[in-house]
Amino acid sequence: MLQIDSTREKTTSEKRNNLSYTQRFIDQTIKLRLQKECLQLLTNFSSNKKSEISCESFANSIIDLLFQENNGKLLDKVSLHFCTGCKMTVTAVKFILHLSEVTYYINKFIDQLCIFTGPYLSECSFVAQNYAGILINIFENSTVPIICQSIMIC
């Protein structure tokens, strides 16, 4: 009987090691894919070592989010699904907003939208100039969970 128990323990231990290896492999695969997509996205803006490092940190933060969500920190599966999506999206947007060119193009796009407001062009331009930057700063400086809670997804 003692021999059977030690065999069971060994089998369980082997399963844990295999699971842990599988999880590390999946995490690494996801990280590499995220880094590749991130670098591809950044080729339009810049192609330096800083972008590569930023993409690595972006991929790591997404993996951390996935790991956190899989540990059951949320109450139910519905909120888990939407909250995970929100956090991943917010993390990606925050990363993209750190590129100064993106903020410039957002402001330029908002200014171009104001052209379509016709007689309200001056009011639209005023709002765009005064509040777009503030909203971007709030978004950049808030934590991911707070943003998702503010829009009532988590």
C-alpha positions as protocol buffer text, in pm:
chain_id: "A"
residue {
  index: 1
  type: MET
  ca { x: 0 y: 0 z: 0 }
}
residue {
  index: 2
  type: LEU
  ca { x: 278 y: 235 z: 75 }
}
residue {
  index: 3
  type: GLN
  ca { x: 415 y: 177 z: -272 }
}
residue {
  index: 4
  type: ILE
  ca { x: 81 y: 264 z: -436 }
}
residue {
  index: 5
  type: ASP
  ca { x: 59 y: 592 z: -245 }
}
residue {
  index: 6
  type: SER
  ca { x: 408 y: 696 z: -351 }
}
residue {
  index: 7
  type: THR
  ca { x: 318 y: 613 z: -712 }
}
residue {
  index: 8
  type: ARG
  ca { x: 8 y: 831 z: -686 }
}
residue {
  index: 9
  type: GLU
  ca { x: 210 y: 1117 z: -545 }
}
residue {
  index: 10
  type: LYS
  ca { x: 463 y: 1082 z: -823 }
}
residue {
  index: 11
  type: THR
  ca { x: 190 y: 1079 z: -1087 }
}
residue {
  index: 12
  type: THR
  ca { x: 26 y: 1387 z: -937 }
}
residue {
  index: 13
  type: SER
  ca { x: 360 y: 1564 z: -919 }
}
residue {
  index: 14
  type: GLU
  ca { x: 432 y: 1477 z: -1283 }
}
residue {
  index: 15
  type: LYS
  ca { x: 92 y: 1611 z: -1384 }
}
residue {
  index: 16
  type: ARG
  ca { x: 161 y: 1938 z: -1203 }
}
residue {
  index: 17
  type: ASN
  ca { x: 499 y: 1971 z: -1374 }
}
residue {
  index: 18
  type: ASN
  ca { x: 341 y: 1903 z: -1714 }
}
residue {
  index: 19
  type: LEU
  ca { x: 63 y: 2154 z: -1645 }
}
residue {
  index: 20
  type: SER
  ca { x: 314 y: 2412 z: -1532 }
}
residue {
  index: 21
  type: TYR
  ca { x: 525 y: 2350 z: -1845 }
}
residue {
  index: 22
  type: THR
  ca { x: 214 y: 2373 z: -2065 }
}
residue {
  index: 23
  type: GLN
  ca { x: 110 y: 2699 z: -1898 }
}
residue {
  index: 24
  type: ARG
  ca { x: 459 y: 2848 z: -1945 }
}
residue {
  index: 25
  type: PHE
  ca { x: 456 y: 2740 z: -2310 }
}
residue {
  index: 26
  type: ILE
  ca { x: 114 y: 2899 z: -2367 }
}
residue {
  index: 27
  type: ASP
  ca { x: 221 y: 3218 z: -2188 }
}
residue {
  index: 28
  type: GLN
  ca { x: 539 y: 3237 z: -2396 }
}
residue {
  index: 29
  type: THR
  ca { x: 345 y: 3175 z: -2719 }
}
residue {
  index: 30
  type: ILE
  ca { x: 95 y: 3449 z: -2634 }
}
residue {
  index: 31
  type: LYS
  ca { x: 376 y: 3690 z: -2538 }
}
residue {
  index: 32
  type: LEU
  ca { x: 560 y: 3632 z: -2864 }
}
residue {
  index: 33
  type: ARG
  ca { x: 242 y: 3684 z: -3067 }
}
residue {
  index: 34
  type: LEU
  ca { x: 155 y: 4004 z: -2877 }
}
residue {
  index: 35
  type: GLN
  ca { x: 509 y: 4136 z: -2922 }
}
residue {
  index: 36
  type: LYS
  ca { x: 496 y: 4061 z: -3295 }
}
residue {
  index: 37
  type: GLU
  ca { x: 161 y: 4240 z: -3336 }
}
residue {
  index: 38
  type: CYS
  ca { x: 280 y: 4532 z: -3126 }
}
residue {
  index: 39
  type: LEU
  ca { x: 601 y: 4573 z: -3326 }
}
residue {
  index: 40
  type: GLN
  ca { x: 405 y: 4554 z: -3649 }
}
residue {
  index: 41
  type: LEU
  ca { x: 173 y: 4829 z: -3522 }
}
residue {
  index: 42
  type: LEU
  ca { x: 467 y: 5049 z: -3427 }
}
residue {
  index: 43
  type: THR
  ca { x: 650 y: 5022 z: -3758 }
}
residue {
  index: 44
  type: ASN
  ca { x: 446 y: 5317 z: -3884 }
}
residue {
  index: 45
  type: PHE
  ca { x: 566 y: 5536 z: -3598 }
}
residue {
  index: 46
  type: SER
  ca { x: 922 y: 5435 z: -3519 }
}
residue {
  index: 47
  type: SER
  ca { x: 1159 y: 5143 z: -3547 }
}
residue {
  index: 48
  type: ASN
  ca { x: 1398 y: 5156 z: -3258 }
}
residue {
  index: 49
  type: LYS
  ca { x: 1497 y: 4939 z: -2962 }
}
residue {
  index: 50
  type: LYS
  ca { x: 1270 y: 5140 z: -2731 }
}
residue {
  index: 51
  type: SER
  ca { x: 965 y: 5019 z: -2925 }
}
residue {
  index: 52
  type: GLU
  ca { x: 1078 y: 4659 z: -2889 }
}
residue {
  index: 53
  type: ILE
  ca { x: 1116 y: 4699 z: -2512 }
}
residue {
  index: 54
  type: SER
  ca { x: 775 y: 4869 z: -2489 }
}
residue {
  index: 55
  type: CYS
  ca { x: 618 y: 4582 z: -2682 }
}
residue {
  index: 56
  type: GLU
  ca { x: 774 y: 4333 z: -2442 }
}
residue {
  index: 57
  type: SER
  ca { x: 633 y: 4519 z: -2140 }
}
residue {
  index: 58
  type: PHE
  ca { x: 294 y: 4544 z: -2313 }
}
residue {
  index: 59
  type: ALA
  ca { x: 293 y: 4167 z: -2374 }
}
residue {
  index: 60
  type: ASN
  ca { x: 393 y: 4101 z: -2013 }
}
residue {
  index: 61
  type: SER
  ca { x: 114 y: 4321 z: -1878 }
}
residue {
  index: 62
  type: ILE
  ca { x: -145 y: 4140 z: -2093 }
}
residue {
  index: 63
  type: ILE
  ca { x: -18 y: 3802 z: -1967 }
}
residue {
  index: 64
  type: ASP
  ca { x: -37 y: 3932 z: -1608 }
}
residue {
  index: 65
  type: LEU
  ca { x: -396 y: 4042 z: -1668 }
}
residue {
  index: 66
  type: LEU
  ca { x: -489 y: 3703 z: -1810 }
}
residue {
  index: 67
  type: PHE
  ca { x: -323 y: 3527 z: -1518 }
}
residue {
  index: 68
  type: GLN
  ca { x: -504 y: 3751 z: -1268 }
}
residue {
  index: 69
  type: GLU
  ca { x: -842 y: 3688 z: -1432 }
}
residue {
  index: 70
  type: ASN
  ca { x: -787 y: 3312 z: -1445 }
}
residue {
  index: 71
  type: ASN
  ca { x: -730 y: 3306 z: -1071 }
}
residue {
  index: 72
  type: GLY
  ca { x: -1098 y: 3393 z: -1019 }
}
residue {
  index: 73
  type: LYS
  ca { x: -1067 y: 3744 z: -884 }
}
residue {
  index: 74
  type: LEU
  ca { x: -1405 y: 3840 z: -1031 }
}
residue {
  index: 75
  type: LEU
  ca { x: -1748 y: 3730 z: -919 }
}
residue {
  index: 76
  type: ASP
  ca { x: -1912 y: 3560 z: -1215 }
}
residue {
  index: 77
  type: LYS
  ca { x: -1835 y: 3436 z: -1565 }
}
residue {
  index: 78
  type: VAL
  ca { x: -2029 y: 3712 z: -1744 }
}
residue {
  index: 79
  type: SER
  ca { x: -1845 y: 3992 z: -1568 }
}
residue {
  index: 80
  type: LEU
  ca { x: -1522 y: 3795 z: -1604 }
}
residue {
  index: 81
  type: HIS
  ca { x: -1563 y: 3784 z: -1982 }
}
residue {
  index: 82
  type: PHE
  ca { x: -1645 y: 4154 z: -2024 }
}
residue {
  index: 83
  type: CYS
  ca { x: -1405 y: 4271 z: -1755 }
}
residue {
  index: 84
  type: THR
  ca { x: -1115 y: 4078 z: -1906 }
}
residue {
  index: 85
  type: GLY
  ca { x: -1193 y: 4223 z: -2248 }
}
residue {
  index: 86
  type: CYS
  ca { x: -1216 y: 4573 z: -2104 }
}
residue {
  index: 87
  type: LYS
  ca { x: -888 y: 4543 z: -1917 }
}
residue {
  index: 88
  type: MET
  ca { x: -707 y: 4405 z: -2221 }
}
residue {
  index: 89
  type: THR
  ca { x: -848 y: 4680 z: -2442 }
}
residue {
  index: 90
  type: VAL
  ca { x: -766 y: 4956 z: -2193 }
}
residue {
  index: 91
  type: THR
  ca { x: -413 y: 4821 z: -2151 }
}
residue {
  index: 92
  type: ALA
  ca { x: -364 y: 4823 z: -2529 }
}
residue {
  index: 93
  type: VAL
  ca { x: -508 y: 5175 z: -2565 }
}
residue {
  index: 94
  type: LYS
  ca { x: -295 y: 5307 z: -2278 }
}
residue {
  index: 95
  type: PHE
  ca { x: 12 y: 5159 z: -2444 }
}
residue {
  index: 96
  type: ILE
  ca { x: -74 y: 5315 z: -2779 }
}
residue {
  index: 97
  type: LEU
  ca { x: -146 y: 5655 z: -2619 }
}
residue {
  index: 98
  type: HIS
  ca { x: 211 y: 5671 z: -2487 }
}
residue {
  index: 99
  type: LEU
  ca { x: 323 y: 5735 z: -2842 }
}
residue {
  index: 100
  type: SER
  ca { x: 320 y: 6112 z: -2894 }
}
residue {
  index: 101
  type: GLU
  ca { x: 230 y: 6074 z: -3262 }
}
residue {
  index: 102
  type: VAL
  ca { x: -93 y: 5895 z: -3171 }
}
residue {
  index: 103
  type: THR
  ca { x: -209 y: 6177 z: -2943 }
}
residue {
  index: 104
  type: TYR
  ca { x: -131 y: 6427 z: -3219 }
}
residue {
  index: 105
  type: TYR
  ca { x: -339 y: 6228 z: -3470 }
}
residue {
  index: 106
  type: ILE
  ca { x: -628 y: 6193 z: -3223 }
}
residue {
  index: 107
  type: ASN
  ca { x: -638 y: 6571 z: -3178 }
}
residue {
  index: 108
  type: LYS
  ca { x: -611 y: 6626 z: -3553 }
}
residue {
  index: 109
  type: PHE
  ca { x: -895 y: 6379 z: -3615 }
}
residue {
  index: 110
  type: ILE
  ca { x: -1119 y: 6553 z: -3361 }
}
residue {
  index: 111
  type: ASP
  ca { x: -1047 y: 6889 z: -3525 }
}
residue {
  index: 112
  type: GLN
  ca { x: -1144 y: 6742 z: -3863 }
}
residue {
  index: 113
  type: LEU
  ca { x: -1469 y: 6611 z: -3715 }
}
residue {
  index: 114
  type: CYS
  ca { x: -1556 y: 6962 z: -3605 }
}
residue {
  index: 115
  type: ILE
  ca { x: -1566 y: 7073 z: -3969 }
}
residue {
  index: 116
  type: PHE
  ca { x: -1886 y: 6870 z: -4009 }
}
residue {
  index: 117
  type: THR
  ca { x: -2063 y: 7054 z: -3728 }
}
residue {
  index: 118
  type: GLY
  ca { x: -2134 y: 7350 z: -3956 }
}
residue {
  index: 119
  type: PRO
  ca { x: -2253 y: 7649 z: -3757 }
}
residue {
  index: 120
  type: TYR
  ca { x: -2118 y: 7496 z: -3433 }
}
residue {
  index: 121
  type: LEU
  ca { x: -1760 y: 7479 z: -3560 }
}
residue {
  index: 122
  type: SER
  ca { x: -1621 y: 7726 z: -3305 }
}
residue {
  index: 123
  type: GLU
  ca { x: -1795 y: 7552 z: -3011 }
}
residue {
  index: 124
  type: CYS
  ca { x: -1677 y: 7211 z: -3129 }
}
residue {
  index: 125
  type: SER
  ca { x: -1320 y: 7334 z: -3174 }
}
residue {
  index: 126
  type: PHE
  ca { x: -1327 y: 7491 z: -2828 }
}
residue {
  index: 127
  type: VAL
  ca { x: -1446 y: 7167 z: -2667 }
}
residue {
  index: 128
  type: ALA
  ca { x: -1197 y: 6960 z: -2867 }
}
residue {
  index: 129
  type: GLN
  ca { x: -901 y: 7181 z: -2778 }
}
residue {
  index: 130
  type: ASN
  ca { x: -990 y: 7209 z: -2410 }
}
residue {
  index: 131
  type: TYR
  ca { x: -1117 y: 6862 z: -2327 }
}
residue {
  index: 132
  type: ALA
  ca { x: -954 y: 6609 z: -2562 }
}
residue {
  index: 133
  type: GLY
  ca { x: -613 y: 6650 z: -2397 }
}
residue {
  index: 134
  type: ILE
  ca { x: -767 y: 6636 z: -2050 }
}
residue {
  index: 135
  type: LEU
  ca { x: -953 y: 6313 z: -2131 }
}
residue {
  index: 136
  type: ILE
  ca { x: -639 y: 6156 z: -2278 }
}
residue {
  index: 137
  type: ASN
  ca { x: -441 y: 6254 z: -1965 }
}
residue {
  index: 138
  type: ILE
  ca { x: -708 y: 6112 z: -1734 }
}
residue {
  index: 139
  type: PHE
  ca { x: -711 y: 5792 z: -1935 }
}
residue {
  index: 140
  type: GLU
  ca { x: -330 y: 5763 z: -1933 }
}
residue {
  index: 141
  type: ASN
  ca { x: -299 y: 5834 z: -1560 }
}
residue {
  index: 142
  type: SER
  ca { x: -582 y: 5614 z: -1434 }
}
residue {
  index: 143
  type: THR
  ca { x: -533 y: 5250 z: -1349 }
}
residue {
  index: 144
  type: VAL
  ca { x: -689 y: 4987 z: -1573 }
}
residue {
  index: 145
  type: PRO
  ca { x: -940 y: 4855 z: -1314 }
}
residue {
  index: 146
  type: ILE
  ca { x: -1059 y: 5208 z: -1232 }
}
residue {
  index: 147
  type: ILE
  ca { x: -1127 y: 5283 z: -1599 }
}
residue {
  index: 148
  type: CYS
  ca { x: -1325 y: 4961 z: -1647 }
}
residue {
  index: 149
  type: GLN
  ca { x: -1517 y: 5024 z: -1324 }
}
residue {
  index: 150
  type: SER
  ca { x: -1590 y: 5382 z: -1430 }
}
residue {
  index: 151
  type: ILE
  ca { x: -1759 y: 5266 z: -1749 }
}
residue {
  index: 152
  type: MET
  ca { x: -1942 y: 5004 z: -1539 }
}
residue {
  index: 153
  type: ILE
  ca { x: -1802 y: 4695 z: -1709 }
}
residue {
  index: 154
  type: CYS
  ca { x: -1627 y: 4552 z: -1402 }
}
